[in-house]
């Protein structure tokens, strides 16, 4: 479908829109996507793109309206505005009242064929004047917050924008991370108990982004330049006690300062062919970071890290439909990254330059097997060359995948996906630079780590109805040669060395059932879900875990007032290191009021509670039980947000964007 900035809705689409309004349903299923329509009630009670998507309650989508994020059953989702990839800040600055509809591509978007799942906000396009958004979020019981100012200017088919955001955190929590570590050295066993004391944390960051967008006769050009700078400082005080060795008991002090700056640029051009799309993109960044650490306990450890580098990423993508049944595509990406890092520990200098070159390219096609049945086949190739420890190594990965979706008229959608791909070891786990963390722990990477191999199978059934929706989702994930942290005793130095190894595999099976019921349409909804999760970890030993948990939620909106609540009980898990993880109970509540261009919100997370996340590690000779607390952030958190937006200039004319005449589908009842 060609995107035409001046095309008006067809009579067929107008009729479908009328049916949606009459039947009160927000979803229209077509052969390649789900059209989601935001009614006036949703627009009135939303303050940005994330909150609008949250209030639409799309089955399978998890939306963080407060922090800003979207996932689909745990998988990443590409966000776009009028077909153009959009940043988190652009979604936050989006005006909900300008939403025409939202296109949800569940398995194939011809403009972004390699992306998988895509959310595309189809917006009214302003052609004169400007729009301003001011937003401030501030915690009520701790000095932390984030503020944003966004200014966009429109002239005919051009758009210029400036976005400035600030983030601050200044607190002194009464508790942080407590741990019990048990270590065996020959015939001696040491148990170290670390209890955190009130410690200060300070951080400030600023981001400035300039954007320019031009709509051309047969395409769209977009560019952006940005600059980010931040500073963070922390001082952690802890009481260290040793079982059976009271003479070693003492306080420890860990201080860290981190300064970083990142200038970046981005440019892309989308060309609309007579049939198809051509996308060209170039992005890059330079970064510099200085990290200073000091640890004072039984030993004194002073270290500093200076790191700088740059990255350049060109991309090319082409989609050309061939008739009614085949939509082949091809794409190619290249990434060149160079980093220079100097690590100094107690006067000893270690330099580790690192170069990464990665090329990925692929071909595929969407095949219409039937008007309601489609399949997407993708063949991806990746070539990697890097030198994590001064030695160059090259790897090649072939990653095939297939997505199939079947729209059952009036009964929802069946979808399945099968994929196989490789996961390269991260730089931090491959560098051979040794770093001492405290008196008994040293960390070092493993340059001989092998690439992880991942097989993923997903099945889902989604049935949107006028009364709400229901969904069944299942997933099987198998990661072979899984990378995990390994601890070995060095008796000569009296320390344990943490490095990394490839284990056998990590398996996960998930089965979820979710349902939403609109008790009072466009006013009060309730939702619930139950999840079964089975995990097998084959690292230094086999560990297996089965668990079931539920999630309930409710949302209300009426005459500008809105309220939302969700609850998830405590859960257990096994991570890829083979450690047991206990996640705390989660309760979130937020309430708001919108009037005119103003939006007022209050939200809280685990109010008047004291929760923690626990990680239990057990390896031969070494074990650790760590509890992490984040008071007034992950629990006992209270905050307010105030947003104000206004438009200026003469009365706007709007262009309908991206609404073609080839929309075919049904309105589910």
Helices and strands as residue ranges (DSSP letters): H 11-23, E 27-30, E 34-36, H 40-44, H 49-56, E 61-64, E 69-72, E 75-76, E 78-81, E 84-85, H 88-93, G 96-98, E 99-105, E 118-123, E 125-126, E 128-139, E 143-155, E 158-173, E 177-185, E 188-196, E 199-216, E 219-242, G 246-248, E 250-273, E 276-296, E 300-322, E 326-345, E 348-351, E 354-370, E 373-386, E 393-408, E 412-423, G 427-429, E 435-438, E 441-443, E 452-465, E 468-480, E 483-490, E 495-502, E 505-520, E 524-538, E 542-558, E 561-568, E 571-574, E 580-583, E 586-595, E 598-605, E 613-619, E 622-628, E 637-648, E 654-655, E 665-667
